[in-house]
Amino acid sequence: MTLAEQLGFGPDERLLIVNADDFGMSLAANTGISSLLAAGAVSSATVMAPCPWAADAVRLARGFDVGAHLTLTSEWAGYRWGPVGRRAGTLVDEAGYFPADCKSVEEHADPADVRAELRAQIERLITLGLDPSHADNHMGSVYGLATGRDFLGVTFEVCAEFGLPFRLPRSLAGMGLPVELQPLLDAHAALADAAGVVILDHLWTLPFHQGEGETYESFRADMIALIGALPPGVTEIYLHPFADTPELRAIMPEHTKRGWELRAFTDPLVRQALEGVTMIGWSDLREVQRGQRSPAGR
């Protein structure tokens, strides 16, 4: 059966998860993301366990689909974080922080250190009171996109241990990546299947940085078009919707689209576009993975 059918829907139904990444990264993140969760404007969010506002994010997460944003990078020059676990040797730079880029992770990280750190991050969130709905990955540091050296095998091991679905699509369509990568994606999907980890059909987003001449109105139109083009099956659109505050501007100079994403998902025109699809949550996929969902009755 297709994933849609395992969820109790028809194979041609368009099912959408909207996930807010970087919950817990900052107060601006928590303010923006929690407001969208409370409004039912997004399906879910994922918390960055190593970040200073993670405990507050978990407090705000009660009653919502919220998972673990597994983190091995720390990309902002004046605002850094490092490992949760004690086994950090190959995961940190000379200052003791995670490196700023995925290439450094892929070149230097030991898979055993990665496994231990991912486990430690999920365990911290559980200790803080979170019942994680799923896991995904900050900046794509486990996917091997920079050098070809990935950590998906150990990631699936950890997700299987905790019974969590993971953000990996079966199809490259709509991602802007070379079609030549599809056989590699097929192999990774087979690895997830073998581990019993539920993954997505499609994974979409819009460019993170403001393009030349781009305005909120053009961004909104692009988001509406993206929603309108969703294929059958389960698609996740992921966002970084932050409150546009002095804190946000101090952390990241190129912050504009994070504020736009927050604004867009309470915009009546975007909400109208979402009426054409069926919104689901990551906890629905978790039920499939844990054998808690009957395809005959949702």
ZICORHU-V381315 format. One record per residue. N is the residue number from 1. RES is the residue in three letters. PHI is phi in radians with two decimals (none if undefined). Layout:
# ZICORHU-V381315
N:RES:PHI ; N:RES:PHI
This chain:
# ZICORHU-V381315
1:MET:none ; 2:THR:-1.23 ; 3:LEU:-1.08 ; 4:ALA:-1.02 ; 5:GLU:-1.19 ; 6:GLN:-1.11 ; 7:LEU:-1.46 ; 8:GLY:1.69 ; 9:PHE:-1.91 ; 10:GLY:-1.29 ; 11:PRO:-1.14 ; 12:ASP:-1.73 ; 13:GLU:-1.32 ; 14:ARG:-1.64 ; 15:LEU:-1.93 ; 16:LEU:-2.27 ; 17:ILE:-1.93 ; 18:VAL:-1.91 ; 19:ASN:-1.97 ; 20:ALA:-1.74 ; 21:ASP:-1.39 ; 22:ASP:1.26 ; 23:PHE:-1.02 ; 24:GLY:1.59 ; 25:MET:-1.21 ; 26:SER:-2.81 ; 27:LEU:-1.12 ; 28:ALA:-1.05 ; 29:ALA:-1.10 ; 30:ASN:-1.15 ; 31:THR:-1.11 ; 32:GLY:-1.20 ; 33:ILE:-1.18 ; 34:SER:-1.11 ; 35:SER:-1.17 ; 36:LEU:-1.27 ; 37:LEU:-1.07 ; 38:ALA:-1.12 ; 39:ALA:-1.46 ; 40:GLY:1.20 ; 41:ALA:-1.51 ; 42:VAL:-2.23 ; 43:SER:-1.41 ; 44:SER:-2.86 ; 45:ALA:-2.61 ; 46:THR:-2.36 ; 47:VAL:-1.68 ; 48:MET:-1.56 ; 49:ALA:-1.02 ; 50:PRO:-1.30 ; 51:CYS:-1.55 ; 52:PRO:-1.19 ; 53:TRP:-1.77 ; 54:ALA:-1.12 ; 55:ALA:-1.07 ; 56:ASP:-1.15 ; 57:ALA:-1.08 ; 58:VAL:-1.08 ; 59:ARG:-1.04 ; 60:LEU:-1.34 ; 61:ALA:-1.43 ; 62:ARG:-1.02 ; 63:GLY:1.61 ; 64:PHE:-2.15 ; 65:ASP:-1.32 ; 66:VAL:-2.41 ; 67:GLY:-2.14 ; 68:ALA:-1.82 ; 69:HIS:-1.64 ; 70:LEU:-1.06 ; 71:THR:-2.18 ; 72:LEU:-2.25 ; 73:THR:-2.28 ; 74:SER:-2.49 ; 75:GLU:-1.67 ; 76:TRP:-1.71 ; 77:ALA:-1.02 ; 78:GLY:-1.82 ; 79:TYR:-2.52 ; 80:ARG:-2.12 ; 81:TRP:-2.58 ; 82:GLY:-2.39 ; 83:PRO:-1.11 ; 84:VAL:-1.50 ; 85:GLY:-1.44 ; 86:ARG:-1.49 ; 87:ARG:-1.62 ; 88:ALA:-2.05 ; 89:GLY:-0.82 ; 90:THR:-1.64 ; 91:LEU:-1.79 ; 92:VAL:-2.14 ; 93:ASP:-1.55 ; 94:GLU:-1.13 ; 95:ALA:-1.58 ; 96:GLY:1.56 ; 97:TYR:-1.72 ; 98:PHE:-1.04 ; 99:PRO:-1.17 ; 100:ALA:-1.44 ; 101:ASP:-2.37 ; 102:CYS:-1.20 ; 103:LYS:-1.01 ; 104:SER:-1.13 ; 105:VAL:-1.07 ; 106:GLU:-1.11 ; 107:GLU:-1.36 ; 108:HIS:-2.05 ; 109:ALA:-1.26 ; 110:ASP:-1.51 ; 111:PRO:-0.95 ; 112:ALA:-1.17 ; 113:ASP:-1.17 ; 114:VAL:-1.07 ; 115:ARG:-0.99 ; 116:ALA:-1.09 ; 117:GLU:-1.23 ; 118:LEU:-1.09 ; 119:ARG:-1.08 ; 120:ALA:-1.10 ; 121:GLN:-1.17 ; 122:ILE:-1.14 ; 123:GLU:-1.11 ; 124:ARG:-1.08 ; 125:LEU:-1.10 ; 126:ILE:-1.12 ; 127:THR:-1.08 ; 128:LEU:-1.26 ; 129:GLY:2.03 ; 130:LEU:-1.51 ; 131:ASP:-1.82 ; 132:PRO:-1.10 ; 133:SER:-1.51 ; 134:HIS:-3.05 ; 135:ALA:-2.39 ; 136:ASP:-2.49 ; 137:ASN:-2.39 ; 138:HIS:-1.18 ; 139:MET:1.15 ; 140:GLY:1.27 ; 141:SER:-1.25 ; 142:VAL:-1.73 ; 143:TYR:-1.55 ; 144:GLY:1.34 ; 145:LEU:-1.30 ; 146:ALA:-1.50 ; 147:THR:-2.22 ; 148:GLY:1.64 ; 149:ARG:-1.63 ; 150:ASP:-1.89 ; 151:PHE:-2.17 ; 152:LEU:-1.20 ; 153:GLY:-1.02 ; 154:VAL:-1.26 ; 155:THR:-1.11 ; 156:PHE:-1.14 ; 157:GLU:-1.04 ; 158:VAL:-1.19 ; 159:CYS:-1.10 ; 160:ALA:-1.12 ; 161:GLU:-1.03 ; 162:PHE:-1.68 ; 163:GLY:1.22 ; 164:LEU:-2.00 ; 165:PRO:-1.20 ; 166:PHE:-2.35 ; 167:ARG:-1.31 ; 168:LEU:-2.55 ; 169:PRO:-1.53 ; 170:ARG:-1.46 ; 171:SER:-2.14 ; 172:LEU:-1.43 ; 173:ALA:-0.95 ; 174:GLY:1.49 ; 175:MET:-1.70 ; 176:GLY:1.32 ; 177:LEU:-1.78 ; 178:PRO:-1.05 ; 179:VAL:-1.12 ; 180:GLU:-1.12 ; 181:LEU:-1.41 ; 182:GLN:-1.04 ; 183:PRO:-1.04 ; 184:LEU:-1.15 ; 185:LEU:-1.11 ; 186:ASP:-1.03 ; 187:ALA:-1.13 ; 188:HIS:-1.20 ; 189:ALA:-1.10 ; 190:ALA:-1.12 ; 191:LEU:-1.13 ; 192:ALA:-1.10 ; 193:ASP:-1.05 ; 194:ALA:-1.11 ; 195:ALA:-1.46 ; 196:GLY:1.36 ; 197:VAL:-1.74 ; 198:VAL:-1.34 ; 199:ILE:-2.21 ; 200:LEU:-1.43 ; 201:ASP:-1.46 ; 202:HIS:-2.45 ; 203:LEU:-2.37 ; 204:TRP:-2.21 ; 205:THR:-2.81 ; 206:LEU:-1.89 ; 207:PRO:-0.93 ; 208:PHE:-1.31 ; 209:HIS:-1.76 ; 210:GLN:-1.20 ; 211:GLY:-1.38 ; 212:GLU:-1.07 ; 213:GLY:1.38 ; 214:GLU:-1.29 ; 215:THR:-2.15 ; 216:TYR:-1.02 ; 217:GLU:-1.12 ; 218:SER:-1.25 ; 219:PHE:-1.10 ; 220:ARG:-1.05 ; 221:ALA:-1.10 ; 222:ASP:-1.14 ; 223:MET:-1.17 ; 224:ILE:-1.09 ; 225:ALA:-1.14 ; 226:LEU:-1.07 ; 227:ILE:-1.09 ; 228:GLY:-1.15 ; 229:ALA:-1.62 ; 230:LEU:-0.99 ; 231:PRO:-1.47 ; 232:PRO:-1.06 ; 233:GLY:1.82 ; 234:VAL:-1.76 ; 235:THR:-2.06 ; 236:GLU:-1.90 ; 237:ILE:-1.83 ; 238:TYR:-1.96 ; 239:LEU:-2.33 ; 240:HIS:-2.37 ; 241:PRO:-1.47 ; 242:PHE:-1.96 ; 243:ALA:-1.20 ; 244:ASP:-1.43 ; 245:THR:-2.15 ; 246:PRO:-1.00 ; 247:GLU:-1.06 ; 248:LEU:-1.04 ; 249:ARG:-1.14 ; 250:ALA:-1.26 ; 251:ILE:-1.29 ; 252:MET:-2.34 ; 253:PRO:-1.06 ; 254:GLU:-1.64 ; 255:HIS:-1.83 ; 256:THR:-0.99 ; 257:LYS:-1.25 ; 258:ARG:-1.15 ; 259:GLY:-1.16 ; 260:TRP:-1.10 ; 261:GLU:-1.12 ; 262:LEU:-1.07 ; 263:ARG:-1.15 ; 264:ALA:-1.11 ; 265:PHE:-1.46 ; 266:THR:-2.05 ; 267:ASP:-1.30 ; 268:PRO:-0.99 ; 269:LEU:-1.21 ; 270:VAL:-1.23 ; 271:ARG:-1.06 ; 272:GLN:-1.13 ; 273:ALA:-1.08 ; 274:LEU:-1.23 ; 275:GLU:-1.17 ; 276:GLY:-1.50 ; 277:VAL:-2.26 ; 278:THR:-1.75 ; 279:MET:-1.43 ; 280:ILE:-2.26 ; 281:GLY:-2.14 ; 282:TRP:-1.15 ; 283:SER:-1.14 ; 284:ASP:-1.11 ; 285:LEU:-1.21 ; 286:ARG:-1.09 ; 287:GLU:-1.10 ; 288:VAL:-1.09 ; 289:GLN:-1.08 ; 290:ARG:-1.56 ; 291:GLY:1.21 ; 292:GLN:-1.79 ; 293:ARG:-2.22 ; 294:SER:-1.67 ; 295:PRO:-1.02 ; 296:ALA:-1.29 ; 297:GLY:-2.56 ; 298:ARG:-1.79
